[in-house]
């Protein structure tokens, strides 16, 4: 029997992209799913396509009332929660000085505070099950890049929050996995829209902001996430060689900055 058989899993941002693929892998491993999405039609469609008895919840995680409703629904429908995947979030493109405080605030509300709202609402149920939190970060959670506005700052905050959760709640049985992937392979690549009036290189508007690494197979990554959760590992960084860059950046910032510029 699969480790995930009949486990209750909630995935935010689960109606498309990596979130949906993570949800599919949990479902195929025997888990019971709840998908949370912003677009009602899309999240219901995704739930139908994944399989029977997949619960769809239309909600905006930047609103506390919606978050409360998500977890009230979980308690009523399933009675418990084993895994929370904090996947909902977005990237952005723009020069740092052209990124306004309002844009920082908007991105933080989704990428950081959305994760915090959902985690706090889920914590009691997860601790009862000695369950799992999966926070989807980015390579930008470990090393900043050019022309991505508030995105690295928001993902650094997710990384710090994940570590704080591990330090305070790991001894109580909560497992927290921070996932820091490079650009994810998509069926149709697209350029991210600018959020200011400035001109930046088209390469910086591509997935990964022009970082020179091979795009990641999302199905492979999703399976790795399940494996890392089952074995209660703290971090998944892909590609693994990026760890060397992160170490160099901490020890030798000038060399780290040069390497980031050279490889993006």
PyMOL commands that set and color helices and strands:
alter all, ss='L'
color gray80, all
select helices_A, chain A and resi 17-28+40-50+64-77+96-98+101-129+139-141+151-172+202-205+207-210+218-230+242-251+253-262
alter helices_A, ss='H'
color red, helices_A
select strands_A, chain A and resi 8-12+32-37+55-58+83-86+132-136+175-181+235-238
alter strands_A, ss='S'
color yellow, strands_A
deselect
rebuild
show_as cartoon
